Structures are given as C-alpha cells and as structure tokens.
Amino acid sequence: MYPGQQPGPYPPQGPYQGQQPYYPPPQQVPYPPQYQQQPQAPQQHLGEGEMRLDPNLTPDQRQLVVRIQQQAKTYAYGFVLGIPLTFGGAHYGITRAPIGFAATAVGLVAVAVGLFAMARMRALKQQLRLITPDAWRSPAAHLPGARKAATLAAYLNGVLVLLSLGAAGYLLYKGAGWGAYGNSFGFGALVLGAFVPFGMGIAAATTIPQLLRVIPAGAKVGRSLYSIIMVLATTVLVEGIKGKSPLPALIGAVVVAVCLGAMTLLGRATRRMRGESV
C-alpha cells in the first residue's frame, strides 16, 4: 500500500498514486426506472367494483376494461331511469291522462340506450377474453377436483337463478299489499325493484356456461349475487318477525340459510378452481 492511500475494495484509478478513485453516484441508477413506473400504478385500480386488474395487463387490455366499465354505467343509468318512466308513464296514461305516454316514450329511449350499452359491453368483454384467455380459464382446469368444484358451483348458481326469479315474483305479489298498483309512481318503482332480482337471475344464468369451462369468475359472481339475495331474505325475515307472520319468517330464514351455505361452498369452489388448497 502506498503512503496516503485509503484502504478499500477498489484499486487506485489512473497511473498516479495521489489520484482519487472515481465512484459513480449509486443513487442515480435506480431512479429513472422508478419515475417511469410510478404513473402506471394507479391504472391497476381502474376496474374496481367489477374486476381486479392483473398488473401484467397490456395498455390495450386496460383500455378495454375502462371501456367496459363506462358501458356498464350507461347500462345501469338507462335501466334505472328508463324502467320507472316506461311503466309509470304507461300507468299514468291509462289511469289518468294521455300525457303519461310522453314519459313512456322517454323511458323507452332510455331503455334502448341501456340495451345498446349492454350489447357493447358484451362485445368488449368478448374482445377482452380473446386477448387474455389465461385470465379467464383456471390453470387447474385439467384436475378432477377443479372440475368437480366447477360443476358444484354451476348447480349452486342454478339455484341462484330460481331464487332470483322467485324474489322478483315475490316483490310483484307484495306490491298489491303495498298499494303500488294504485299509483303511477309506486308502480314504476315496483317494476324497477322487481327488475333488480330478475336481472340478477339472468346474470347468474350466464355464469353457468363459464363454470362448465372451469372459469373461477363465475363462482365469484355467484357468491356476490347470493349476498344480495341474502339481504333481501333478511328483510323478509325481519318483517315476518315484526308482523308475527310465521310463513314469511320461515321463508326468510330458509333463504338466508341457503345463501350462507351456498356462499361458503362457492368460496371453496373458487379456491379449488384456482388450484389452491382448501
């Protein structure tokens, strides 16, 4: 070691003994990649409320998800506004004055917008499936346990279809006791309320073909829909207890128990289709 040389892991740089070694500043190396990655982080939450995005999705795939979400909002607005106007306006036009049919016309336009948005949303989902097939099919689809779990989930979602249609019919039946058929506003609100479980039944029916292809998303959708049915059944149970009516209370209790059991089984089926241990 030369006099004045500082000990270290690097040999002296240059031909002179007194020359100080050059160390590149280490903090300048990792920062540029971090600055490039930071704007992409919020994009991983663009589909919240509908689906959780895979961070490995390409920009084109993310754009499709955003467009699906926009079409879903348009679909919801079209039906939420269009159904009460259509049926309430028709009720008013028949029972009161023909001016009510003007509201029916506006409602039909809103429903048409919702139907168009629904068709666009289905087409965009199909495009997304074509470019992300691995995100929709279980990697454990070849295993007997995953296929058995998918079949069980398909049966459970079939029961969900029956429960949803039954809830729609129950609301239409109870509407007579609530006086909803006697005024236009109540009739429009009743039809909208019955449309919610009816639409849930249709949504549950569309998951059955997915589950037969061992797609875990179908079980997740069914589990979420069962939770909504359970809330409605809890309302029926509470009303039956308050009114001291044994039949509604019994029906509500049975539906709540069925929903809890189905949600538990669907959760296990989802994990099995993913290849996870239960």
Helices and strands as residue ranges (DSSP letters): G 26-28, H 31-37, G 38-45, H 59-95, H 100-131, G 133-135, H 144-178, G 180-182, H 184-212, H 216-242, H 246-273
